[in-house]
């Protein structure tokens, strides 16, 4: 079923597939990773079994297997492993955003300011990046269609 899920999603060699299994033994995950690898995608296994032995023929491109220790409740993987999974996936996505050029310094510059809170955040980001006052940053965002990078480019041209 994991292989079928990969086929249905149109995975290609341009993709990275992350398989998540606390024990490292979930057949669905291994089927998905095998199919992704067959299609040329990069593969990552996230498991919380640091002593897991993976045969060379099945080895993902990367294995992340931190030792979080035993769960407080034996049989439950939603406690330590679940929390660790969330943290590690946040790291993966943050690194991906940086590598895709959606970040300048520690500021998300490719956000979608779709509500009042996010428009305020976008304004403060432009304000910081271009060293302008709030009103100037907001006007630049309004004239750019609320695209942070375009607003910064507008302000850069004006100051040049």
N, C-alpha and C positions, 0 to 999 in steps of 0.2 A: 504494500500500500504506500510506503514511503517513496518508492520509485515512481509509482503512478502519480503521486502528488507533485513530484518534480516535473514530470512530463506535462501535466496539466498547467503548470505555471510557466512553461516555455523557457526554462532555464537554459542558458547558453554559456559558452566559454568566457563571456564578459561578466558573469555573475560570481558571487561568493555565497555559498550555502553554509549556514551554521546549524549543525545538529546539536540539540540539547537533550541530554539524558543524565540524570543524577547518578545512576548506577553504571552507565557506560554499556548497558546490555540491551537497550530497547530496540527491537527488530525494525520498527518503523523508521527510526533515526538512521540505522545502518543501511536500510534499503534506500532511503533518500540520499544519503551521502554517496553510496555506490553509484547510483544513477547520475548524480551531479558530477561526480568524478569522470564517469564514462562520457558525459557530454562536454567535458573539458573545463568545467567550472572549478574554481578554487573551493576547497572544503575545509571547514573548521568543526572540530568536535569540542563541545563544552560539556565536561563531565566532572563529577565530584568524587571520582574514584581514582586517586593518584597512582594506585598500583595496577591499574587496568593494563593488560597486555593486548596490544593490537597487532595482528599479523601484518607483515609488510604489504601484502596485496590489498589490504583493506584500509591501510593507513591514510587518514585525511592529510591535507596539506599542513594543517596546524592542529595540535591538540592543546587545549587549555584544560588543565585538570588540577585545580587548587584543592588542597586538603582542608576542608572546613570542619573536620572532625565529625563524630557521630551526632545524629539528631538527638534532641532532648527526648522526643517520643519516637521510639523505634518503629519504623514502618512509614513514618511521615517524611516526605521530602519537600514539603512546602515551608518548612521553617528555615533552617540554615541554608540548605541548597537553593530554595526558592528565593530567598533574599540575596544570596550571592549571585544567582543568575541575573536578577534585576540589575545589580551593580555592574556586573561584567558587561551586560548588554548596553548599559548606559555608556560605559567606556568605549565599546566597539562603535556605537553610533556617534559619539563625540569625535573620536579619531576619524571616522569616515567624513564627517562634516568638515573637519579641518583639512583633510586630504583633498576634498572636492572643492576647496576654495570658498566655502560658505562662511568663513570666520576670518576676522582681522584682529590680530592680537588675541584678546579674550572676549571679543564682541561678535555675536552672531550677526552677520551682515546680509544674510539671505533669508531673513524671516518674512513671513507674510503678515503684515500689520492689519489684520481683518477685524479688529475691534478696538475700542477706546484704549484699553490697557496696552495692547500691542502697538498702537500708534504712538502712545506716549513713550514706550520703550524704544521704538524706532527713532523717535525724535531725539531722545537722550543719546542714542548711539551715534547718530549723525552729528549731534552737538559735540560729543567727545572726539570723534574722529577728525572733524574739520575745525575744531576749536572756535565754534561760533555760538551765539546765544540761542536760546530755545526757540524764539520766534523765527529767526533766520533758518534754523534747521527744519522747522515745521513747514515753512513756505517752500523750501527746496523739496521736501518730501511731497507736498501737495502738487507741485509742478512736475514731479517725476512719476506721478501715479502711485506714490507710496512705495517706491523701490529704493531701498537704502543705498545701494551702489550707484544708482543713477543720481540720486540726490547728492551724494558725495562728489561725483564727477561734475555736476553743475556748480557746486561750491568751489571746487578746485579750479575750474575754468574762470570763475569770477575773481578769484584771488590771484590768478596768474598775470 
